[in-house]
Amino acid sequence: AAHARPSLAGALDAFSNNSGKQMSIETTETVHLHFDLSQSDLVKARTWQCFTSWFIRFVYAVNLIAAGSVAVSIFSRGFETGDIRSLAWLSIWFVVLPIIILSGASRYYRSLKPGAASQAWSFSNENIEMKTGLSSAIISWDALHRIVETRHGFYVFVQSQLFHVLPRRALDPGQRQRLRHLFRARLGKKAKLKNESGAST
């Protein structure tokens, strides 16, 4: 019995060391991605960026309430000429702004030079490598402003409002999980990610 404790302690130490090695492998394994950026990817990213603004959210909340009020009034008393002005104002937010977002993203996609949409990324513990059909770059982890995961993919911010898109469709579940491990290990609180169930962490 006196010799059982050291043996048990040794076994626990060995387990801890092996667990530590396993975690090290998970967080240092290089993740390679290759995809063609699509117009839909840019539209989704631009829409997400627009609606992360608290001002835009507040304005839409106010206009949703106003739209409900206008609808109730029209149904209760019938349509009047004065309602045209209210509907014109609401159309700016529910028709014109979405068209602006869509056209802006579409225009940017069309402006890309041939080959620019084809992208290859490698994420390692040391740095990030990005290659397109036109250029290549090595990005330091310290140079990143933040990384945000949405239901459409990962957005890699190199400045406060400038980011690269890693579309979700280009990653299998294993790659997404390995990237989450790596992003958390290298960026800490600067990585706003989801867990396996899809909830933000």
Secondary structure, DSSP 4 states (H G I P E B T S, - for coil): -TTHHHHHHHHHHHHHHHHHHHHHHHHHS-EEEEEE--HHHHHHHHHHHHHT-HHHHHHHHHHHHHHHHHHHHHHHH---TTHHHHHHHHHIIIIIHHHHHHHHHHHHHHHSPTTTTEEEEEE-SS-EEEEESS-EEEE-GGG--EEEEETTEEEEESSSS-EEEEEGGG--HHHHHHHHHHHHHHHGGGEE-B-TTS-B-
